């Protein structure tokens, strides 16, 4: 997705050889116009699937998932919570997810009333690096007996191996901007 790549180049910041900071439009301040284009492109790429629910994890994926749902006829968006709120008194599906940027492990939780065996789910991830979040969300869907139709990542850092691991596990993965490497302060994208 060329508009996204250009935005990463113009407004993103590389930190070392592993991190791309895109807070100005994706993770802290949100560019809603760009998110609408992202949602439209995700719909185009997954138009062959009968998706009836979108799943993401708090917090950066929520806005992208919500705007993407508009293009899938306003299907429900569910987001996994990283901590158990006092209001989550019902049973839930849970999966451990390691955050490499934060150095933490949390349990992603989704109430059992929001995932079922009838669900055909598209997982949306803002960043796909090691594949921990997307893999954990896929486990939640499978625990509920649902079907993972695919994983859509906005930005993928291919060099960290997450998409390869997810594909080896049998998941369809489609990323809008794939970074092959970060070298000497420059981002190199995979040609599509």
LINMOVEN-V25776 format. One record per residue. N is the residue number from 0. RES is the residue in three letters. PHI is phi in whole degrees, -180 to 180 (none if undefined). OMEGA is omega in radians with two decimals (999 if undefined). D_LAST is the distance of its C-alpha to the last C-alpha in Angstrom with 1 decimal. Layout:
BEGIN
N,RES,PHI,OMEGA,D_LAST  N,RES,PHI,OMEGA,D_LAST
END
This chain:
BEGIN
0,UNK,none,-2.97,8.9  1,UNK,-62,-3.13,10.1  2,UNK,-60,3.12,13.7  3,UNK,-70,3.11,13.3  4,UNK,-59,3.14,11.7  5,UNK,-63,3.12,14.5  6,UNK,-68,3.09,17.0  7,UNK,-62,-3.13,16.3  8,UNK,-66,-3.05,16.8  9,UNK,-77,-3.02,19.9  10,UNK,-118,3.13,21.5  11,UNK,-82,3.11,20.4  12,UNK,-128,3.08,22.5  13,UNK,-87,3.06,21.8  14,UNK,-121,-3.07,24.6  15,UNK,69,-3.11,24.8  16,UNK,-112,-3.05,21.9  17,UNK,-126,-2.99,21.3  18,UNK,-118,3.00,21.6  19,UNK,-120,-3.13,19.9  20,UNK,-95,-3.13,22.5  21,UNK,-127,-3.10,21.5  22,UNK,-61,-3.03,24.9  23,UNK,-72,3.13,25.3  24,UNK,-142,-3.04,22.9  25,UNK,-126,-2.96,21.9  26,UNK,-112,-3.13,24.5  27,UNK,-138,2.97,27.8  28,UNK,-105,-3.02,27.7  29,UNK,-109,3.05,25.7  30,UNK,-95,-3.03,24.0  31,UNK,-64,3.10,24.8  32,UNK,-61,3.09,23.2  33,UNK,-66,3.13,19.8  34,UNK,-62,3.08,20.5  35,UNK,-64,3.09,21.3  36,UNK,-67,3.09,17.9  37,UNK,-62,3.12,16.3  38,UNK,-60,3.13,18.7  39,UNK,-63,-3.13,18.0  40,UNK,-70,3.09,14.2  41,UNK,-62,3.11,15.2  42,UNK,-60,3.13,17.8  43,UNK,-60,-3.07,15.5  44,UNK,-72,-3.11,13.3  45,UNK,-114,-3.10,16.6  46,UNK,-67,3.12,18.8  47,UNK,-84,-3.09,19.6  48,UNK,-105,3.07,21.4  49,UNK,-94,-3.08,25.0  50,UNK,-83,3.08,24.7  51,UNK,-121,3.12,28.0  52,UNK,-159,3.04,27.5  53,UNK,-113,3.12,25.0  54,UNK,-125,3.06,25.7  55,UNK,-143,3.13,24.9  56,UNK,-126,3.14,26.9  57,UNK,-66,-0.02,28.9  58,UNK,-116,-3.03,28.5  59,UNK,-65,-3.11,25.1  60,UNK,-80,-3.00,23.5  61,UNK,-63,-3.10,26.4  62,UNK,-64,3.13,25.7  63,UNK,-63,-3.13,22.1  64,UNK,-63,-3.12,23.3  65,UNK,-64,-3.14,26.2  66,UNK,-73,3.07,24.4  67,UNK,-66,-3.14,21.8  68,UNK,-59,3.09,24.9  69,UNK,-58,-3.10,26.0  70,UNK,-82,3.07,23.3  71,UNK,-106,3.11,24.4  72,UNK,59,3.05,28.0  73,UNK,59,3.08,29.1  74,UNK,-67,-3.13,28.9  75,UNK,-65,3.02,30.4  76,UNK,-114,3.08,28.6  77,UNK,-115,3.03,30.0  78,UNK,-125,3.10,29.5  79,UNK,-76,3.11,30.7  80,UNK,-96,-3.10,33.3  81,UNK,-87,3.05,33.4  82,UNK,-133,-3.12,37.2  83,UNK,-88,3.10,39.8  84,UNK,-74,3.14,41.5  85,UNK,-65,3.13,45.2  86,UNK,-82,3.12,44.4  87,UNK,-88,-3.08,42.4  88,UNK,-96,-3.13,45.5  89,UNK,-86,3.08,44.1  90,UNK,-64,3.13,42.4  91,UNK,-142,2.96,38.7  92,UNK,-90,-3.12,35.9  93,UNK,-138,3.10,35.0  94,UNK,-145,3.10,32.5  95,UNK,-72,3.13,32.4  96,UNK,-135,3.13,29.3  97,UNK,-94,3.05,29.1  98,UNK,-102,-3.13,27.8  99,UNK,-76,3.13,26.9  100,UNK,-73,3.14,27.0  101,UNK,-99,-3.13,30.4  102,UNK,69,-3.09,31.7  103,UNK,-128,2.98,33.1  104,UNK,-121,3.10,33.1  105,UNK,-129,3.08,33.8  106,UNK,-98,3.05,34.4  107,UNK,-79,-3.05,32.1  108,UNK,-125,3.01,34.4  109,UNK,-133,3.10,34.2  110,UNK,-58,-3.13,37.5  111,UNK,-63,3.13,38.1  112,UNK,-76,-3.08,38.9  113,UNK,-109,3.04,35.3  114,UNK,-133,-3.14,33.6  115,UNK,-146,3.14,34.9  116,UNK,-68,3.12,34.4  117,UNK,-84,-3.02,33.7  118,UNK,-84,3.02,30.6  119,UNK,-114,-2.82,27.1  120,UNK,-110,2.93,25.1  121,UNK,-104,3.10,21.7  122,UNK,-94,3.09,21.4  123,UNK,-117,3.14,19.9  124,UNK,-126,3.13,19.4  125,UNK,-69,3.11,19.0  126,UNK,-126,3.05,18.0  127,UNK,-112,3.14,16.9  128,UNK,-116,3.14,18.3  129,UNK,-87,3.09,20.7  130,UNK,85,-3.09,20.4  131,UNK,-64,-3.09,24.1  132,UNK,-66,-3.12,24.1  133,UNK,-62,3.11,21.8  134,UNK,-64,3.10,23.7  135,UNK,-65,3.11,27.0  136,UNK,-65,3.10,26.3  137,UNK,-62,3.11,25.4  138,UNK,-64,3.11,28.7  139,UNK,-64,3.13,30.5  140,UNK,-61,-3.11,29.3  141,UNK,-68,3.09,30.3  142,UNK,-62,3.12,33.6  143,UNK,-80,-3.11,34.3  144,UNK,86,3.13,33.6  145,UNK,-82,-3.12,30.6  146,UNK,-115,3.01,27.3  147,UNK,-87,3.14,24.0  148,UNK,-80,3.13,21.6  149,UNK,174,3.10,18.6  150,UNK,-125,3.09,17.5  151,UNK,-107,3.09,15.4  152,UNK,-112,3.09,14.7  153,UNK,-73,3.12,14.4  154,UNK,-125,3.10,13.6  155,UNK,-117,2.99,12.9  156,UNK,-101,-3.02,14.4  157,UNK,-57,-3.08,12.9  158,UNK,-66,3.11,15.7  159,UNK,-96,2.90,18.3  160,UNK,82,-3.08,17.6  161,UNK,-64,-3.11,18.1  162,UNK,-66,3.11,15.2  163,UNK,-63,3.12,16.2  164,UNK,-64,-3.14,19.7  165,UNK,-67,3.10,19.1  166,UNK,-66,3.09,17.3  167,UNK,-62,3.11,20.2  168,UNK,-80,3.05,22.5  169,UNK,100,-3.12,21.2  170,UNK,-92,3.00,19.3  171,UNK,-82,-3.13,16.3  172,UNK,-124,3.11,14.0  173,UNK,-136,-3.09,11.2  174,UNK,-114,-3.07,10.3  175,UNK,-78,3.07,9.6  176,UNK,-137,-3.09,9.0  177,UNK,-111,3.12,8.6  178,UNK,-93,3.11,11.1  179,UNK,-78,-3.14,11.5  180,UNK,-165,3.00,15.0  181,UNK,-121,-3.04,17.6  182,UNK,-140,3.06,19.8  183,UNK,55,3.11,22.8  184,UNK,75,-3.12,22.1  185,UNK,-125,3.11,18.6  186,UNK,-95,3.11,15.3  187,UNK,-114,-3.13,12.4  188,UNK,-94,3.02,8.9  189,UNK,-73,3.09,6.3  190,UNK,-74,-3.13,3.8  191,UNK,-96,999,0.0
END
